[in-house]
Amino acid sequence: MSEAAHTSSNTAGPRPTGTSRTAPGMTTTRDIARAAVRARLAEVAFDLFRREGFDKVTVIEVSAAAGVSRSTFLRYFTSKEDAILSSFDAQDELAEQALLACPADQDDWTALQQAMSTTLEPFRRDQREFLPLARLIENTPALTAGRREKQVLWRDALARALTRRAGGSAAEETPLPALVRAAAAIECMNIAVAQWARSDGDANLDDLLTAAFAALRED
């Protein structure tokens, strides 16, 4: 097994949350243990995918490298894509909360940019970890498609928050314009991250996000 598979805080790989969405203070010892196993499996998978290529590595090979059975791996992740993309679990809630925290008199595009910027904090804080992750996703069609599936939740969460900012009820049907604005904001973020990854982290991620939203708002 590679050195990266044994490393915890210094491994440049995804770190899934590994826990269900429960109320604060409800995390159990079992939750913590499960999260640790998920994180280890994700690190091993990420290391193999980087070295061998995502499409060339099977779930059985990941399981063997981690020292577990295939069935054990599948108890923690639904697929090898999930082992990577679970890093973004709960990002829909984070984005929604960040948008709702924006000043009520702030225009929607500025508020959406601020919300998207909040979700990018891990990329700024841990470039050594998230730059390789961003490159792997951008260069792997299956992971790009899987990320877009997850981002449907982001879109819906952001659209709900936009509706509430406009004085609507969370229970009412989300207006089409809110869904379109939310989808556009997420795509601005995706493009900024893709450009950042292609620059090998040399480009400023915040500048790229600002430029993406500026292009969106041009007449």
Sequence and secondary structure as in RCSB ss.txt:
>XXXX:A:sequence
MSEAAHTSSNTAGPRPTGTSRTAPGMTTTRDIARAAVRARLAEVAFDLFRREGFDKVTVIEVSAAAGVSRSTFLR
YFTSKEDAILSSFDAQDELAEQALLACPADQDDWTALQQAMSTTLEPFRRDQREFLPLARLIENTPALTAGRREK
QVLWRDALARALTRRAGGSAAEETPLPALVRAAAAIECMNIAVAQWARSDGDANLDDLLTAAFAALRED
>XXXX:A:secstr
  HHHH STT  S     S    TT   HHHHHHHHHHHHHHHHHHHHHHHH GGG  HHHHHHHHTS HHHHHH
H SSHHHHHHGGGTTHHHHHHHHHHTS TTS HHHHHHHHHHHHTHHHHHTHHHHHHHHHHHHT HHHHHHHHHH
HHHHHHHHHHHHHHHTT  TTS   HHHHHHHHHHHHHHHHHHHHHHHTTT S HHHHHHHHHHHHH  
